[in-house]
Amino acid sequence: MNIVMNFKVLATLVLSVVLFSCSSSDNGSEPDAILGCTDPNSNNYNSEATQDNGSCEYGTYVDLEIPVIFNNLLPAPLIPTNNSQTIEGIALGRKLFYEPLLSGDGTQACADCHFAENAFTDPNQFSTGIDGSIGNRNAMPIYNVAWNFNEKFFWDGRARNVEDQAFGPVVNPIEMNNTWPNAVASLQATSIYPDLFFEAFGTSIIDSVLVVKAIAQFERTLISGNSRFDQYLLGDTNAITAEELNGFNVFMDEDRGDCFHCHGSDANPLWTDNIFHNNGLDTSFLDNGLGIVTGDPLDNGKFKSPSLRNLAYSAPYMHDGRFETLEEVINHYSEGLVFSETIDPLMKNIADGGAHINEDDKADLKAFLLSLSEPEFTTNPDFQDPN
């Protein structure tokens, strides 16, 4: 009897397993996919991956050339895991940066508002678009973008990373005034770009994502960190003058320049905090800056602190290019501050209109600021037009 019962129990168990297996098969259940790069020709091919997740990388990896002062004082640069720096990607991005086919009428490139000789800004107060439209902000310089750790770009912080920053100008109606489908079609129709995209990204089918990835790779190579003041900080005491050293002391002195809170110091070689401030330019605003992006009235009139590197080449100054000279900039902070509801608390001398720096200190402060400029950056052959 026990033998019969045991046989019945065993038979029931076997039948249950068979039925469960059939049920699973009938429901189309499959093992979980293993995500990864499935292209054997890529740098990061995953032989165990069963589903491609778009992570394949191509080209020859290359490290950024990081200045000694950055290695000493800053964290590692931000490089996206899905857009590693490669020789092929950088070369393509450089070519695209100077490529007028990205504009609606084929006449304007990124480089037409970001000139290498001007530290990749525009010497005009406002840039002019392809149809003659004039913007309302001075083009921001482009360098050291891989160390913008809060990843907010433009004067108002509307772009969230370097790649995102490259998307906007192509379709902006007062800039390049194009559509991405049209820009991509123009590149695709050439005899050179499909091959260059294949070398950089493993596909000859061009799209906007790959275009901005390449441009971002090039822009991350635009690194400035070898000014005379950098050399001084690294131990060359003869690299700057006594006047420039006093100017640095004015810069750091809370009772005189008091500049370091927003614009870096000997411990922050970016010479910016990459944060947004209302620095007392206006009592009311024609341009709300960060407030346009956040929608918060408390952000109205706030703009990103620009780096103080390469000021010798990047005039005019401020978000709207209102100051043509460094003397005007210094005079603003010395005696030109005006109050508004969102004035930054760091403008501690607002009640007095500024810090009232004496003329000798003003001259030395200007000399120090100019010592942060790097002539070799503006003439670096790797940054020039390859077309």
Summary of the structure (lengths in Angstrom):
residues: 387
radius of gyration: 27.8
end to end distance: 92.7
largest distance: 112.7
contacts: 1186
relative contact order: 0.12
helix: 41%
strand: 6%
